[in-house]
Amino acid sequence: MKRIYFFLIILLTVVFIQSSFTQLPQYYNFNTTGTNNSFPMGISTGKMLQAVVAAGEFSQPSGAPSGRITKFYYRVNEQYPFNNINYSFIYILMGQANINSLPTGAFYTGTLDTVFKGTSYLINAAGGTWVAFNLTTPFAYDSTQGLIIEIGQFGFSGANFFPACNTTLSGNRRSYSVGGPPFVYSGQGPQMMACGVDVVPVNAQYYNYNNGTVDNSFPLNQSAGKMIQTLVGPGEFNQPSGAPNGNITAFYMRMSAMYPLGPVTYTNFRILFLDTTLTTLPASFVTGLFDTVYFRASVTMQAAVNTWLFVPLDHPHFYNNAKSLLVQIEQCGASGTFTGFSLRHTNTPGLNRRSYSVAGCPFSYQGVSQYVSNCGIYIPNPLGISNNNNQVPLAYRLDQNYPNPFNPVTTINFGIPKSSNVKLAVYDLLGREVQVLVNEFVQAGNHSVDFDASNFSSGVYFYTIRSGDFTDTKKMALIK
């Protein structure tokens, strides 16, 4: 993410707000109320629940693929919305096993990873909608195994009774604690909560090449650190079909047919994107306002031969398929198993597509070549604008976002009296563009678009619409 500077300091503990403008999960088991229940979110003294979603049960609207779960969704009962329910602490754990029923008379004790936690979480959600939890640690999901989910909360203030939607199946699908914490086993049953996930798939959705003949060690197999810039030209994410405009939420690197990767632990591993009109690189590094989409001070990576090494991004990046995408990948030191030249490349005669640094950090320019990294992207939903109704407004309009203040999702409504190109972008206090929400030809009418600020810092932001001669700007506040 671009560095965010702001002058409004909010003295508040971390807060999670889920508005009523939730979207459907990418994949879910049930979207019906079934039977209502208070476990675990409706017990004011705290409660813990374990549930198992069997392999293949995230089947709506289609089967969930293997990949990394980046969001978890909890469906809200139509009769019992969340109205300013403030939880003192919430956590979510996930694990996998070849089971479709929990152990009889006890909690599941296999390995569970912490994917979400935090103190003081305020939830607002209308009945019949979904509460979305943006996982702090994406979970590696195998669609052929059962998914064990543990949700615990330590108590809340506000009135909330039976918010959970359950469907009765067979076996032990739900185990629950005595009110707590600490959480002590109390009972179990066949009730399965309605829940869903967003999954970044294992394989690239759109890519430039996946069968290049050149393998290279830059930058993944350099123990002293290395940086590259690789340029993908306009429309070159064209396999198996052309990538549309939309937000990139994952980046993929193709592994060699001969050399696996790692496991290797990297220091200060970073991926940056820059939209550009360049189609070939100069004999120097390209500078500009790069968007940092992924950063880890320390991260371990591993990938087999002929697979995609994929990274769910911290900060989605809007992709314009009419421009080149310049990708900068850097790491300041690596240790682990180095087996050879793991990253696959393709020769692009006459075009300089990859620049690289001298080994070591900080990075200094070394050279440029005609080899482009075989890479791909994931765009889960092409530019998501919804048409609110069939009425055409008489004048241009940009509404105040709702809710405001917000965290992490807010909705922006706008109206245009005639079809035209529309750009709707978000800016920080220094006037820097931090995310493009809309940048396309839009039909006349009333429209809405969601802004997900999960990976932005608290502060004041501005959003500006431009359509023809019309321009308008409004202010919004993100509180975490």
Residue pairs with C-beta under 8 A, 6 or more apart in sequence:
1 291
1 292
1 293
1 314
1 315
1 434
1 455
1 456
2 289
2 291
2 292
2 428
2 432
2 434
4 428
4 434
4 456
4 457
4 459
5 428
5 429
5 430
6 428
6 429
6 457
6 458
6 459
6 460
7 429
7 460
8 459
8 460
8 477
10 458
10 459
10 479
12 479
12 480
13 119
13 120
14 118
14 119
14 120
14 121
14 480
15 120
15 121
15 122
15 407
15 479
15 480
16 90
16 118
16 121
16 122
16 123
16 133
16 407
16 408
17 122
17 123
17 124
17 403
17 406
17 407
17 408
17 479
18 82
18 123
18 124
18 125
18 131
18 132
18 409
19 124
19 125
19 402
19 403
19 406
19 409
19 410
19 411
20 81
20 124
20 125
20 126
20 129
21 402
21 409
21 410
21 411
21 450
22 73
22 125
22 129
22 130
22 131
22 132
22 409
23 130
23 132
23 450
24 31
24 130
24 196
25 71
25 73
25 130
25 132
25 195
25 196
25 197
25 198
26 64
26 196
26 197
26 198
26 199
26 380
27 58
27 59
27 60
27 61
27 62
27 63
27 64
27 196
27 197
27 198
27 199
28 58
28 60
28 73
28 75
28 194
28 195
28 196
28 197
29 53
29 57
29 58
29 59
29 60
29 167
29 192
29 194
29 195
29 196
30 60
30 75
30 165
30 167
30 192
30 194
31 60
31 75
31 194
32 165
32 167
32 194
33 77
33 78
33 128
33 165
33 194
34 165
34 166
34 167
34 168
34 194
35 165
35 166
35 167
35 168
35 191
36 77
36 79
36 80
36 162
36 163
36 164
36 165
36 166
37 162
37 164
37 165
37 166
37 191
37 193
38 47
38 161
38 162
38 163
38 164
39 47
39 49
39 164
39 174
39 176
40 47
40 48
40 49
40 151
40 152
40 153
40 164
40 176
40 177
41 47
41 74
41 85
41 151
41 153
41 160
41 163
41 164
42 80
42 160
42 161
42 162
42 163
42 164
43 153
43 179
44 155
44 156
44 157
44 160
45 155
45 179
45 180
46 152
46 153
46 154
46 155
46 179
46 180
46 181
46 183
47 152
47 153
47 176
47 177
47 179
47 180
47 183
48 150
48 151
48 152
48 153
48 176
48 177
48 180
48 181
48 183
49 150
49 151
49 152
49 174
49 175
49 176
49 177
49 193
50 102
50 107
50 108
50 148
50 149
50 150
50 174
50 175
50 176
51 102
51 148
51 149
51 151
51 173
51 174
51 175
51 192
51 193
51 195
52 99
52 100
52 101
52 102
52 108
52 146
52 147
52 148
52 149
52 172
52 173
53 146
53 147
53 149
53 192
53 195
54 99
54 100
54 146
55 98
55 100
55 143
55 144
55 145
55 146
56 63
56 143
58 64
58 143
58 147
58 196
58 197
63 143
64 141
64 143
64 197
64 199
65 143
65 199
65 201
65 202
66 141
66 142
66 143
66 144
66 199
66 201
66 202
67 141
67 199
67 200
67 201
67 202
67 310
68 138
68 139
68 140
68 141
68 199
68 200
68 250
68 310
68 312
69 94
69 115
69 135
69 138
69 139
69 141
69 197
69 198
69 199
70 134
70 135
70 138
70 198
70 199
70 200
70 249
70 312
71 132
71 133
71 134
71 135
71 197
71 198
72 92
72 94
72 115
72 116
72 132
72 133
72 135
72 149
72 195
72 196
72 197
73 130
73 131
73 132
73 133
73 195
73 196
73 197
73 198
74 130
74 131
74 133
74 151
74 164
74 193
74 194
74 195
75 129
75 130
75 131
75 165
75 193
75 194
75 195
75 196
76 82
76 125
76 126
76 127
76 128
76 129
76 130
76 131
76 163
76 165
77 127
77 128
77 162
77 163
77 164
77 165
78 127
78 128
79 127
79 162
80 127
80 160
80 161
80 162
80 163
81 125
81 126
81 127
81 129
81 163
82 123
82 124
82 125
82 131
82 160
82 163
83 124
83 158
83 159
83 160
84 122
84 124
84 158
85 122
85 123
85 124
85 156
85 157
85 158
85 160
86 120
86 121
86 122
86 123
86 156
86 157
86 158
87 120
87 121
87 122
87 123
87 153
87 154
87 155
87 156
88 119
88 120
88 153
88 154
88 155
88 156
89 117
89 118
89 119
89 120
89 121
89 153
89 154
89 155
90 116
90 117
90 118
90 121
90 151
90 152
90 153
90 154
91 114
91 116
91 117
91 118
91 150
91 151
91 152
91 153
92 114
92 115
92 116
92 117
92 133
92 135
92 149
92 150
92 151
93 112
93 113
93 114
93 115
93 149
93 150
94 112
94 113
94 115
94 139
94 147
94 148
94 149
94 150
95 108
95 110
95 111
95 112
95 113
95 147
95 148
96 141
96 142
96 145
96 146
96 147
96 148
97 108
97 110
97 145
97 146
97 148
98 145
98 146
99 146
99 148
100 146
100 171
101 170
101 171
101 172
101 173
102 108
102 148
102 171
102 172
102 173
102 174
102 175
102 188
103 109
103 172
103 175
104 172
104 188
105 185
105 188
106 175
106 185
107 175
107 177
107 185
108 148
108 150
108 175
110 148
112 148
112 150
113 137
113 139
114 137
115 135
115 136
115 137
115 138
115 139
116 133
116 134
116 135
116 136
116 137
117 136
118 136
123 131
124 403
125 131
130 196
132 409
134 408
134 452
134 454
138 200
138 312
141 147
141 197
141 199
149 195
152 177
152 181
152 183
154 180
154 181
164 193
164 194
165 193
165 194
166 174
166 191
166 192
166 193
166 194
167 191
167 192
167 194
168 190
168 191
168 192
169 190
169 191
169 192
170 190
171 190
172 188
172 189
172 190
173 189
173 190
173 191
173 192
174 188
174 189
174 190
174 191
174 192
174 193
175 185
175 187
175 188
176 186
176 187
176 188
177 183
177 184
177 185
177 186
178 184
178 185
178 186
198 380
200 249
200 250
200 310
200 312
200 378
200 380
201 378
202 307
202 308
202 310
203 252
203 308
203 376
204 210
204 252
204 254
204 308
204 310
204 375
204 376
204 377
204 378
205 243
205 376
205 377
205 378
205 379
206 237
206 238
206 239
206 240
206 241
206 242
206 243
206 376
206 377
206 378
206 379
207 237
207 239
207 252
207 254
207 374
207 375
207 376
207 377
208 232
208 236
208 237
208 238
208 239
208 346
208 372
208 374
208 375
208 376
209 239
209 254
209 344
209 346
209 372
209 374
210 239
210 254
210 308
210 344
210 374
210 376
211 344
211 374
212 254
212 344
212 345
212 346
212 347
212 371
212 374
213 346
213 347
214 344
214 345
214 346
214 347
214 371
215 256
215 257
215 258
215 259
215 340
215 341
215 342
215 343
215 344
215 345
216 341
216 343
216 344
216 345
216 371
217 340
217 341
217 342
217 343
218 226
218 228
218 343
218 354
218 356
219 225
219 226
219 227
219 228
219 329
219 330
219 331
219 343
219 356
220 253
220 261
220 264
220 301
220 309
220 331
220 334
220 342
220 343
221 261
221 264
221 334
221 338
221 340
221 341
221 342
221 343
222 331
222 334
222 359
223 333
223 334
223 335
223 338
224 333
224 359
224 360
224 361
225 267
225 330
225 331
225 332
225 333
225 334
225 359
225 360
225 361
225 363
226 330
226 331
226 356
226 357
226 359
226 363
227 328
227 329
227 330
227 331
227 356
227 357
227 361
227 363
228 328
228 329
228 330
228 354
228 355
228 356
228 357
228 373
229 281
229 285
229 286
229 326
229 327
229 328
229 354
229 355
229 356
230 326
230 327
230 329
230 353
230 354
230 372
230 373
230 375
231 276
231 278
231 279
231 280
231 281
231 324
231 325
231 326
231 327
231 352
231 353
231 354
231 372
232 324
232 325
232 326
232 327
232 372
232 375
233 279
233 324
233 351
234 279
234 321
234 322
234 323
234 324
235 242
235 321
235 322
237 243
237 319
237 321
237 325
237 376
237 377
242 321
243 319
243 321
243 377
243 379
244 321
244 379
244 382
244 383
245 318
245 319
245 320
245 321
245 382
245 383
245 439
245 440
246 318
246 319
246 379
246 380
246 381
246 382
246 383
246 384
247 316
247 317
247 318
247 319
247 379
247 380
247 381
247 383
248 273
248 293
248 313
248 316
248 317
248 318
248 319
248 377
248 378
248 379
249 312
249 313
249 316
249 378
249 379
249 380
250 310
250 311
250 312
250 313
250 377
250 378
251 271
251 293
251 294
251 310
251 311
251 313
251 327
251 375
251 376
251 377
251 378
252 308
252 309
252 310
252 311
252 375
252 376
252 377
252 378
253 308
253 309
253 310
253 329
253 343
253 373
253 374
253 375
254 308
254 309
254 343
254 344
254 373
254 374
254 375
254 376
255 261
255 303
255 304
255 305
255 306
255 307
255 308
255 309
255 342
255 343
255 344
256 305
256 306
256 340
256 341
256 342
256 343
256 344
257 305
257 306
257 344
258 305
258 340
258 341
259 305
259 339
259 340
259 341
259 342
260 302
260 303
260 304
260 305
260 339
260 342
261 301
261 302
261 303
261 309
261 339
261 342
262 300
262 301
262 302
262 303
262 336
262 337
262 338
263 300
263 301
263 302
263 336
263 337
264 300
264 301
264 302
264 334
264 335
264 336
264 337
264 338
265 298
265 299
265 300
265 334
265 335
265 336
266 296
266 298
266 299
266 300
266 301
266 331
266 332
266 333
266 334
267 297
267 298
267 331
267 332
267 333
267 334
268 295
268 296
268 297
268 330
268 331
268 332
268 333
268 361
269 294
269 295
269 296
269 299
269 301
269 330
269 331
270 292
270 294
270 295
270 328
270 329
270 330
270 331
271 292
271 293
271 294
271 295
271 311
271 313
271 327
271 328
271 329
272 290
272 291
272 292
272 293
272 327
272 328
272 330
273 290
273 291
273 293
273 317
273 325
273 326
273 327
273 328
274 286
274 288
274 289
274 290
274 291
274 325
274 326
274 328
275 320
275 323
275 324
275 325
275 326
276 286
276 288
276 323
276 324
276 325
276 326
277 323
277 324
278 286
278 324
278 326
279 324
279 351
280 351
280 352
280 353
281 352
281 353
281 354
281 355
281 368
282 352
282 368
283 352
283 368
284 355
284 365
285 355
285 357
285 363
285 365
286 326
286 355
289 432
290 326
290 328
291 315
291 317
292 314
292 315
293 313
293 314
293 315
293 316
293 317
294 311
294 313
294 314
294 315
295 314
300 336
301 309
303 309
303 342
308 376
310 378
314 455
315 455
315 456
316 435
316 452
316 455
318 435
318 436
318 437
318 439
319 325
319 377
319 379
320 439
327 373
327 375
329 373
330 357
330 361
330 363
331 361
332 361
333 361
343 373
343 374
344 373
344 374
345 354
345 371
345 372
345 373
345 374
346 371
346 372
346 374
347 370
347 371
348 370
348 371
348 372
349 370
350 370
351 370
352 368
352 369
352 370
353 369
353 370
353 371
353 372
354 368
354 369
354 370
354 371
354 372
354 373
355 365
355 367
355 368
355 369
356 366
356 367
356 368
356 369
357 363
357 364
357 365
357 366
358 364
358 365
358 366
383 438
383 439
383 440
384 449
384 450
385 438
385 442
385 447
385 448
385 449
386 447
386 448
386 449
387 443
387 445
387 446
387 447
388 413
388 445
388 446
388 447
388 448
389 445
389 446
390 445
391 445
391 446
392 417
392 444
392 445
393 415
393 416
393 417
393 445
393 446
394 417
395 415
395 417
396 414
396 415
396 416
396 417
396 467
396 468
396 470
396 472
397 414
397 415
398 412
398 414
398 463
398 465
398 472
398 473
398 474
399 412
399 413
399 414
399 474
400 474
400 476
401 410
401 411
401 412
401 451
401 463
401 474
401 476
402 410
402 411
402 413
403 410
404 410
404 476
404 477
405 476
405 477
405 478
405 479
406 453
406 476
406 477
406 478
406 479
407 453
407 458
407 478
407 479
407 480
408 452
408 453
408 454
408 456
408 478
408 480
409 450
409 451
409 452
409 453
409 454
410 450
410 451
410 453
410 476
411 448
411 449
411 450
411 451
412 424
412 437
412 448
412 449
412 450
412 451
412 463
413 446
413 447
413 448
414 422
414 424
414 446
414 447
414 448
414 449
414 465
415 445
415 446
415 447
416 422
416 442
416 444
416 445
416 447
416 467
416 470
417 444
418 444
418 468
419 441
419 442
419 443
419 444
420 441
420 442
420 467
420 468
421 440
421 441
421 442
421 467
421 468
422 438
422 439
422 440
422 441
422 442
422 465
422 466
422 467
423 436
423 438
423 439
423 465
423 466
423 467
424 436
424 437
424 438
424 439
424 449
424 463
424 464
424 465
424 466
425 433
425 435
425 436
425 437
425 439
425 463
425 464
426 433
426 434
426 435
426 436
426 437
426 451
426 461
426 462
426 463
427 433
427 434
427 461
427 462
427 463
427 464
428 434
428 459
428 461
428 462
429 459
429 460
429 461
429 462
434 456
434 461
435 451
437 449
437 451
437 463
438 449
442 467
451 463
453 461
453 478
456 478
457 478
457 480
458 478
458 479
458 480
459 477
459 478
460 475
460 476
460 477
460 478
461 475
461 476
461 477
461 478
462 473
462 474
462 475
462 476
463 473
463 474
463 476
464 471
464 472
464 473
465 471
465 472
465 473
